[in-house]
Protein backbone atom coordinates (compact mmCIF):
# COMPACT_ATOMS: atom_id res chain seq x y z
CA UNK A 1 0.00 0.00 0.00
CA UNK A 2 1.09 3.55 -0.71
CA UNK A 3 2.24 5.65 2.22
CA UNK A 4 -0.09 8.45 3.33
CA UNK A 5 0.91 12.11 3.32
CA UNK A 6 -1.36 14.38 5.35
CA UNK A 7 -1.56 17.86 3.85
CA UNK A 8 -2.80 20.74 5.98
CA UNK A 9 -4.42 23.80 4.42
CA UNK A 10 -5.38 21.62 1.47
CA UNK A 11 -7.75 24.18 -0.04
CA UNK A 12 -5.36 27.08 0.49
CA UNK A 13 -2.52 28.35 -1.71
CA UNK A 14 0.35 26.32 -0.25
CA UNK A 15 -1.52 23.17 0.74
CA UNK A 16 -3.52 23.21 -2.48
CA UNK A 17 -0.33 23.28 -4.53
CA UNK A 18 1.09 20.36 -2.53
CA UNK A 19 -2.08 18.25 -2.87
CA UNK A 20 -2.18 18.87 -6.63
CA UNK A 21 1.45 17.87 -7.09
CA UNK A 22 1.16 14.77 -4.91
CA UNK A 23 -1.91 13.57 -6.80
CA UNK A 24 -0.20 14.15 -10.15
CA UNK A 25 2.93 12.32 -9.00
CA UNK A 26 1.08 9.31 -7.60
CA UNK A 27 3.82 8.02 -5.28
CA UNK A 28 1.80 8.67 -2.12
CA UNK A 29 -1.81 8.55 -1.02
CA UNK A 30 -3.04 12.02 -0.10
CA UNK A 31 -5.03 12.91 3.00
CA UNK A 32 -6.22 16.48 2.49
CA UNK A 33 -7.09 18.42 5.62
CA UNK A 34 -9.57 21.29 5.59
CA UNK A 35 -12.04 22.77 8.05
CA UNK A 36 -15.10 22.30 5.85
CA UNK A 37 -15.17 19.11 3.79
CA UNK A 38 -18.40 20.14 2.06
CA UNK A 39 -17.13 23.27 0.31
CA UNK A 40 -16.60 23.04 -3.45
CA UNK A 41 -12.79 23.08 -3.27
CA UNK A 42 -12.81 20.13 -0.87
CA UNK A 43 -15.28 18.21 -3.03
CA UNK A 44 -12.99 18.70 -6.05
CA UNK A 45 -10.06 17.27 -4.09
CA UNK A 46 -12.08 14.19 -3.23
CA UNK A 47 -13.08 13.79 -6.87
CA UNK A 48 -9.41 14.08 -7.84
CA UNK A 49 -8.51 11.15 -5.61
CA UNK A 50 -7.63 12.62 -2.23
CA UNK A 51 -9.00 11.45 1.09
CA UNK A 52 -10.56 14.61 2.52
CA UNK A 53 -10.84 15.02 6.29
CA UNK A 54 -11.88 17.83 8.60
CA UNK A 55 -9.63 19.22 11.33
CA UNK A 56 -9.29 22.42 13.33
CA UNK A 57 -5.79 23.71 14.05
CA UNK A 58 -6.77 24.37 17.68
CA UNK A 59 -8.42 20.98 18.21
CA UNK A 60 -5.98 18.27 19.29
CA UNK A 61 -8.36 15.35 18.73
CA UNK A 62 -9.12 16.35 15.14
CA UNK A 63 -5.42 16.91 14.40
CA UNK A 64 -4.51 13.54 15.86
CA UNK A 65 -7.12 11.84 13.69
CA UNK A 66 -5.78 13.64 10.60
CA UNK A 67 -2.21 12.50 11.31
CA UNK A 68 -2.87 8.96 12.55
CA UNK A 69 -1.52 6.30 10.21
CA UNK A 70 0.30 8.82 8.03
CA UNK A 71 3.89 8.35 6.93
CA UNK A 72 4.46 12.06 6.63
CA UNK A 73 2.84 15.47 6.43
CA UNK A 74 3.02 18.88 4.86
CA UNK A 75 2.25 21.48 7.50
CA UNK A 76 1.46 25.13 7.03
CA UNK A 77 0.36 27.31 9.93
CA UNK A 78 -1.38 30.66 9.62
CA UNK A 79 -0.38 33.89 11.33
CA UNK A 80 -3.13 35.60 13.35
CA UNK A 81 -2.31 39.26 13.89
CA UNK A 82 -4.78 39.50 16.79
CA UNK A 83 -3.24 36.61 18.76
CA UNK A 84 0.53 36.72 18.58
CA UNK A 85 1.22 33.32 20.15
CA UNK A 86 -1.57 31.41 18.38
CA UNK A 87 0.48 30.24 15.41
CA UNK A 88 3.29 28.86 17.57
CA UNK A 89 0.81 27.03 19.81
CA UNK A 90 -0.73 25.38 16.75
CA UNK A 91 2.68 24.42 15.37
CA UNK A 92 3.78 23.07 18.75
CA UNK A 93 0.67 20.91 19.01
CA UNK A 94 1.25 19.42 15.57
CA UNK A 95 4.93 18.85 16.35
CA UNK A 96 4.04 17.01 19.56
CA UNK A 97 1.50 14.87 17.71
CA UNK A 98 3.99 14.13 14.92
CA UNK A 99 6.46 12.93 17.54
CA UNK A 100 3.84 10.90 19.44
CA UNK A 101 2.47 9.24 16.29
CA UNK A 102 5.91 8.49 14.87
CA UNK A 103 5.70 10.37 11.57
CA UNK A 104 8.73 9.64 9.43
CA UNK A 105 8.98 12.90 7.52
CA UNK A 106 7.35 16.28 8.07
CA UNK A 107 7.77 19.12 5.59
CA UNK A 108 7.02 22.34 7.43
CA UNK A 109 6.46 25.69 5.75
CA UNK A 110 8.79 27.68 7.95
CA UNK A 111 10.66 30.97 7.99
CA UNK A 112 13.50 32.48 9.99
CA UNK A 113 13.21 33.61 13.61
CA UNK A 114 14.18 37.15 12.68
CA UNK A 115 14.05 38.53 16.22
CA UNK A 116 16.52 35.88 17.37
CA UNK A 117 18.79 36.24 14.34
CA UNK A 118 19.02 40.02 14.70
CA UNK A 119 19.36 40.08 18.48
CA UNK A 120 16.02 41.83 18.82
CA UNK A 121 16.82 44.62 16.37
CA UNK A 122 14.08 43.45 14.00
CA UNK A 123 10.81 41.73 14.77
CA UNK A 124 8.81 40.16 11.95
CA UNK A 125 6.01 38.44 13.80
CA UNK A 126 4.75 36.19 11.02
CA UNK A 127 8.33 35.02 10.42
CA UNK A 128 9.32 34.70 14.07
CA UNK A 129 6.45 32.40 15.05
CA UNK A 130 7.28 30.01 12.22
CA UNK A 131 10.96 30.17 13.14
CA UNK A 132 10.14 29.27 16.74
CA UNK A 133 8.05 26.35 15.50
CA UNK A 134 10.95 25.05 13.40
CA UNK A 135 13.19 25.25 16.46
CA UNK A 136 10.64 23.29 18.49
CA UNK A 137 10.33 20.54 15.86
CA UNK A 138 14.10 20.17 15.94
CA UNK A 139 14.29 20.27 19.74
CA UNK A 140 11.95 17.28 20.08
CA UNK A 141 13.68 15.49 17.19
CA UNK A 142 10.85 15.14 14.70
CA UNK A 143 12.30 14.19 11.29
CA UNK A 144 11.52 17.43 9.51
CA UNK A 145 12.49 19.52 6.50
CA UNK A 146 11.72 23.23 6.61
CA UNK A 147 10.98 25.01 3.35
CA UNK A 148 11.24 28.79 3.34
CA UNK A 149 9.25 30.50 0.64
CA UNK A 150 10.40 33.87 -0.69
CA UNK A 151 8.18 36.79 -1.67
CA UNK A 152 5.17 35.37 -3.53
CA UNK A 153 4.62 36.61 -7.05
CA UNK A 154 0.93 36.34 -6.10
CA UNK A 155 1.42 39.20 -3.62
CA UNK A 156 1.62 41.46 -6.66
CA UNK A 157 -2.00 40.63 -7.50
CA UNK A 158 -3.10 42.54 -4.40
CA UNK A 159 -0.17 44.96 -4.06
CA UNK A 160 -0.43 46.25 -7.60
CA UNK A 161 1.56 49.22 -8.92
CA UNK A 162 0.09 52.57 -7.91
CA UNK A 163 -0.75 55.28 -10.44
CA UNK A 164 1.68 58.18 -10.15
CA UNK A 165 0.81 61.87 -9.94
CA UNK A 166 1.28 62.34 -13.69
CA UNK A 167 -1.60 59.92 -14.28
CA UNK A 168 0.19 57.99 -17.01
CA UNK A 169 2.86 55.97 -15.21
CA UNK A 170 2.79 53.58 -12.26
CA UNK A 171 5.05 52.96 -9.28
CA UNK A 172 5.89 49.56 -7.83
CA UNK A 173 6.11 50.04 -4.07
CA UNK A 174 8.56 47.46 -2.75
CA UNK A 175 11.14 49.01 -0.37
CA UNK A 176 14.22 46.97 -1.28
CA UNK A 177 16.79 49.75 -1.78
CA UNK A 178 18.10 48.20 -5.03
CA UNK A 179 18.83 44.84 -3.32
CA UNK A 180 17.47 41.88 -5.35
CA UNK A 181 14.25 40.39 -3.99
CA UNK A 182 13.83 36.61 -4.18
CA UNK A 183 10.51 35.62 -5.69
CA UNK A 184 8.49 32.57 -6.60
CA UNK A 185 4.95 31.54 -7.40
CA UNK A 186 3.35 29.72 -4.47
CA UNK A 187 1.77 27.41 -7.06
CA UNK A 188 5.24 25.98 -7.73
CA UNK A 189 5.72 24.84 -4.12
CA UNK A 190 3.93 21.53 -4.60
CA UNK A 191 6.52 19.85 -6.82
CA UNK A 192 9.27 21.05 -4.46
CA UNK A 193 7.57 19.28 -1.56
CA UNK A 194 7.03 16.09 -3.60
CA UNK A 195 10.73 15.98 -4.49
CA UNK A 196 11.69 16.43 -0.83
CA UNK A 197 9.31 13.71 0.38
CA UNK A 198 10.71 11.26 -2.18
CA UNK A 199 14.30 11.77 -0.92
CA UNK A 200 14.02 11.84 2.89
CA UNK A 201 17.63 10.90 3.63
CA UNK A 202 18.83 13.85 1.55
CA UNK A 203 16.56 16.51 3.00
CA UNK A 204 15.52 15.63 6.57
CA UNK A 205 17.10 18.12 8.95
CA UNK A 206 17.56 20.77 6.26
CA UNK A 207 16.23 24.32 6.01
CA UNK A 208 15.69 24.96 2.30
CA UNK A 209 15.33 28.57 1.19
CA UNK A 210 13.40 28.72 -2.06
CA UNK A 211 13.65 31.21 -4.93
CA UNK A 212 12.77 31.04 -8.61
CA UNK A 213 14.97 34.08 -9.33
CA UNK A 214 16.48 37.17 -7.75
CA UNK A 215 15.34 40.48 -9.29
CA UNK A 216 15.67 44.08 -8.25
CA UNK A 217 12.45 46.08 -7.99
CA UNK A 218 13.57 47.94 -11.11
CA UNK A 219 13.78 44.59 -12.93
CA UNK A 220 10.34 43.51 -11.65
CA UNK A 221 8.95 46.85 -12.88
CA UNK A 222 10.60 46.49 -16.29
CA UNK A 223 9.12 43.02 -16.77
CA UNK A 224 5.71 44.30 -15.69
CA UNK A 225 5.99 47.14 -18.20
CA UNK A 226 6.92 44.73 -20.98
CA UNK A 227 4.08 42.29 -20.28
CA UNK A 228 1.28 44.73 -19.41
CA UNK A 229 2.13 47.52 -21.83
CA UNK A 230 2.00 50.04 -18.96
CA UNK A 231 4.90 52.23 -17.89
CA UNK A 232 5.84 50.89 -14.45
CA UNK A 233 8.78 52.16 -12.42
CA UNK A 234 10.44 51.38 -9.10
CA UNK A 235 8.98 53.79 -6.53
CA UNK A 236 12.39 53.89 -4.81
CA UNK A 237 10.78 53.69 -1.37
CA UNK A 238 12.82 53.17 1.79
CA UNK A 239 11.44 50.89 4.51
CA UNK A 240 10.89 54.03 6.60
CA UNK A 241 8.74 55.57 3.88
CA UNK A 242 6.91 52.27 3.38
CA UNK A 243 5.96 52.24 7.08
CA UNK A 244 3.99 55.44 6.56
CA UNK A 245 1.80 54.01 3.80
CA UNK A 246 -1.83 53.29 4.56
CA UNK A 247 -1.57 49.52 4.44
CA UNK A 248 -2.32 46.74 6.92
CA UNK A 249 0.52 45.94 9.34
CA UNK A 250 2.79 48.47 7.62
CA UNK A 251 5.52 48.34 10.29
CA UNK A 252 5.66 44.55 10.29
CA UNK A 253 5.81 44.48 6.49
CA UNK A 254 8.53 47.13 6.49
CA UNK A 255 10.53 44.98 8.89
CA UNK A 256 10.05 42.02 6.56
CA UNK A 257 11.60 44.03 3.73
CA UNK A 258 14.41 45.17 6.05
CA UNK A 259 15.12 41.49 6.64
CA UNK A 260 15.00 40.74 2.91
CA UNK A 261 17.54 43.53 2.38
CA UNK A 262 19.86 41.50 4.65
CA UNK A 263 19.76 38.76 1.96
CA UNK A 264 18.52 35.70 3.87
CA UNK A 265 19.53 32.45 2.21
CA UNK A 266 17.27 31.58 -0.71
CA UNK A 267 18.75 29.14 -3.20
CA UNK A 268 17.76 29.46 -6.86
CA UNK A 269 19.69 26.37 -7.98
CA UNK A 270 18.20 23.97 -5.44
CA UNK A 271 14.73 25.35 -6.15
CA UNK A 272 15.10 24.56 -9.85
CA UNK A 273 16.55 21.16 -8.96
CA UNK A 274 13.54 20.33 -6.80
CA UNK A 275 11.08 21.72 -9.36
CA UNK A 276 12.53 21.94 -12.87
CA UNK A 277 9.30 23.61 -14.06
CA UNK A 278 9.40 26.48 -11.58
CA UNK A 279 8.29 29.69 -13.31
CA UNK A 280 10.26 32.86 -13.72
CA UNK A 281 8.48 36.10 -12.90
CA UNK A 282 7.90 36.87 -16.57
CA UNK A 283 6.40 33.43 -17.21
CA UNK A 284 4.11 33.80 -14.20
CA UNK A 285 3.10 37.34 -15.18
CA UNK A 286 2.26 36.34 -18.74
CA UNK A 287 -0.11 33.71 -17.31
CA UNK A 288 -1.69 36.33 -15.02
CA UNK A 289 -1.65 39.31 -17.38
CA UNK A 290 -5.45 39.66 -17.30
CA UNK A 291 -5.30 40.63 -13.61
CA UNK A 292 -3.58 43.90 -14.60
CA UNK A 293 -6.02 45.04 -17.24
CA UNK A 294 -7.65 47.40 -14.73
CA UNK A 295 -4.48 49.43 -14.14
N, C-alpha and C positions, 0 to 999 in steps of 0.2 A: 504493500500500500504506500501511496505517496505521503510524504511528511506534510504536516499542516503548518502553514504560516498564518498567524493571526495579524490582521492589519487594522490598526485603529485609525479613526477618522476616514473611514473608507469612502464616504461620499464627499469628502473635502478635497482640496487641491493636492496636497501631498499624498494622503492615503489613497485617493482616487487614482493617482498616477501609478502608485505601487500595485494596487489591485489589478489595474489594466495590464501592466507589464507582466505580472505573475501569471495571469490567465493566458496571456498570449504565449508565454514561454512554456508553460505546461509541466515544469519540473515538480512543482509543489501543488498541493490542494490549498485553496484560499478560504480563510474564514474572515469575512468582512464584518467589522464592528461599526455599528452606527446607533444613534439613540432611537431613531424611529425606523423600524424595518418595513413600515407600510408606505413610506414616501416613494415617489417615482424613481428617484436615483437608486434607492435600495432594491426596488423591484427589478430594475435593469441589471443590477449586479447578480441577483439570483438567476435571472434568465441567462446571463452570460456564463454561469457555471460556478459562482461563488456560493459558499454557505454564508448566509447573512444572519447575524445575531445582534441582539440589542444589549448595550451596556452603558452605564453612566460612569464617567471618570471619577466621581466621588463615591461610588457604591462598590465596596470591596467584593461583595458576593457576586455581583454581575461581572466584574472584572475577572474574578477567579474562574467563573464559568467560561468566559471568553478565551482564557488562556489555557485551561485544562486540556491536556492531551496534545497540545501544540509542540512542534519541534522548535519553532522560533516565532519571532514577532517583529513587525515594524511598528514603532511607537512614536506618535507625535502628540505633544501636549500643547495646550493653548493658553497664551498669556491672558490674564484677566486684570485689566488696569485698576479695577476697583478693589481687588483683593490680592495684595502683592505676594503673599506666600502660597496662594492657591495652586499655582502651577507646580511648584516644587513638591507640595504635599501629594498631588496626583502622581507625579513622576516617582516619588518615593514609594507610594503604595504599589505601583506597577513593578518597580524594581524588586520590592520585597516578595511579591507574588511570583515573579519570574524566578527568583532564587528558590522559593519554597516549592514550586512546581517543577523545577529542574529544566527550564528551557535551555536549549543548547546554543542558541544564537539569537541575540536581540540586536536589531538595527534601530538606533535611537536618533531622532532628528534633533541634534543638539547644537549648541553654539558656545562661544567662549564665556567664561566668568570674567567679564570685563573689569568689574570692581576689584576682584582679586588680582588680576593681571596688572592693573595700573596702580595698585596700592591705594585704592580709594579715590584716585584723581578723577576717574570717570565712572559713571554708573549708568548702565544700559539695562533696565530692569528685565525686558523680555529676552535679553541675552543671558543675563546673570542667573536667572532662575533655571534656565536650561543647562548652563554650565555647572551649577550646583547639583543638578540631577545626574549629569554625566559623572561627576565626582562620586556621588553616592553609589551609582551602579558599580563603579570600579572598586569602591571601598568594600562592598559586600561580595565582590568577585563574581558578578554575573558576566558570562561570556558575551561581550557587547562590542559592537562597532558604532561609533558616533559619526554621522554625516553632518557636515556643516554647510548649509546652503548659503550662497551669496545673495546679493540683491536680486530679487525676482524681476525679470523683464515685465511680468504681469503687473508689477507695481505702477508701471508707466501707463496702464490703462485707467487708473484712478488719479494718479499724479501727472496729468497731461501738461504739456507746455502751456504757459500762460501768455495771452496776447499782450504785446508790449504797448507802450504809450502811443507809438506811431500808428497802431492799428493794422499794420500789414505784416509785421514779423512776430515771432513767438520766442519766449525764453524758457529754457529747460532749467528748472530750479533744483539742482542737486549740488549741495555745498561740498565739493571734493577738492577744491583748491588745486586743480590741474593734476591731481594724483589719479591714476587709473582706478576705475571701480569695477570689481569683479561682478559679472552678471551671468544669469542662467534662467531658462524657462523652468518653472516648477514642474511642468508637464514632462520634463526629461529626467526627473528624479527616479521614476519607477524602474527603468532599465538599470540604473546605477545600483539600486537596492537589490535587484535580482542577481546581478553579477557578484555582489558582495555575499549574498546568501549562498551562492553556489560554490564559493571558495572560502569557507570559514577559517581554515588554518592560516590563510594569507591575511585576512582582515580583522579577525577578532583581536580586540585590544587596541585597535587603531582609531585615531581621530582623522577623518578624511575631509579636508576642505575642498569644496566643489567650486568650479568656475568653468563656464563655456569659453569665455574670453575676457580679457582685461582691456577696457576702453576708457579714455578720458571722457568727461562730460562733453567736451567739444566734439569728440568722435561720435558719441551717441547722437548729438544734435545733428551732425553732418549726415549720418545715416538716416535719421528721421526726415531730414529735408529731402534727401534723395528719393526716399520711398513715398512720402506723402505729397511731395510737390509744394510744401509750405517752406517758408524761410524760418528755420529754427536755429537759435543760437544758445550757447552756454550763458546762463544768467550771471555767472561769475560771483555767486553768493559765497560768503564765508559762513561757517557754522553759527557764528554770533548773529549774523543777519537772518539766517534761516530760523533761529529761535524766535524771532519777532514776527514771523509770519502767522497768519490766522489759520493754523492747522491743528488737528488733534495731536496731543502729546508732543508739541513742538520741541521742547527741551530734550526729551528722551530721544527723539529722532535725530536732533542735532548731535547728541552724544554718540549715537550710532554712527553717524558720518564721521565724527572725530575719530572713532575707533577704526573705521574703514581707512581713513587717511594714514593710520599707523601701519597699514598693509598687513593685516592678519593673513595667515597662511591659507591660500586657496590655490589649488593645483590644477591648472588647465590640462596638463598631460594625463594625469591619472583620471580626470573626469572623462576625457575622450576615450581612454582605455576602457573604462567601466561602461561607457555608453558611446559607441562609435557614431551614433546618429544624433548626438547632442547638437542642438541648433545654435548657430551664431545669432547675434542680435538682428542682423539684417534678414536672415532667413525667418526668424520668428516674427519680425515686424511685417514682412511681406505677407505672411499668413494672417496677420491681424490688422492689416491696413484699413479695413472698413471701420474700425473703431475710432479712427482719426478723421473721418469725413466731416465731423461737426466742428472741427477747429476753425 
